[in-house]
Structures are given as structure tokens and as C-alpha cells.
Amino acid sequence: ADELATIRVEGGTSQVLAAVADRLAR
């Protein structure tokens, strides 16, 4: 949860979605 929160603050929602999509792809 902390990781996602940090990503949201730094890069915004699009960065979170990209990270989630990458995990699902793997």
C-alpha cells in the first residue's frame, strides 16, 4: 500500500495503472 501511495504522489494515477498492468502482464 505504501508503494502505491508513493507512486501516486510522484507520478500520478497513470503511473500506478502502468505498474499494475505490468504486474498483470507478468
C-alpha positions in Angstrom: 0.0 0.0 0.0 2.8 2.4 0.8 4.5 1.8 -2.5 1.3 2.6 -4.4 0.8 5.7 -2.3 4.3 6.9 -3.1 3.9 6.2 -6.8 0.6 8.2 -6.8 2.3 11.2 -5.3 5.3 11.1 -7.6 3.9 10.1 -10.9 0.1 10.2 -10.6 -2.6 7.7 -11.4 -1.3 6.8 -14.9 1.9 5.6 -13.3 0.0 3.3 -10.9 -2.1 1.9 -13.8 1.1 1.2 -15.8 2.7 -0.6 -12.8 -0.5 -2.7 -12.2 -0.7 -3.5 -15.9 2.9 -4.6 -15.9 2.3 -6.9 -12.9 -0.7 -8.4 -14.6 1.2 -9.0 -17.8 3.8 -11.0 -15.8 
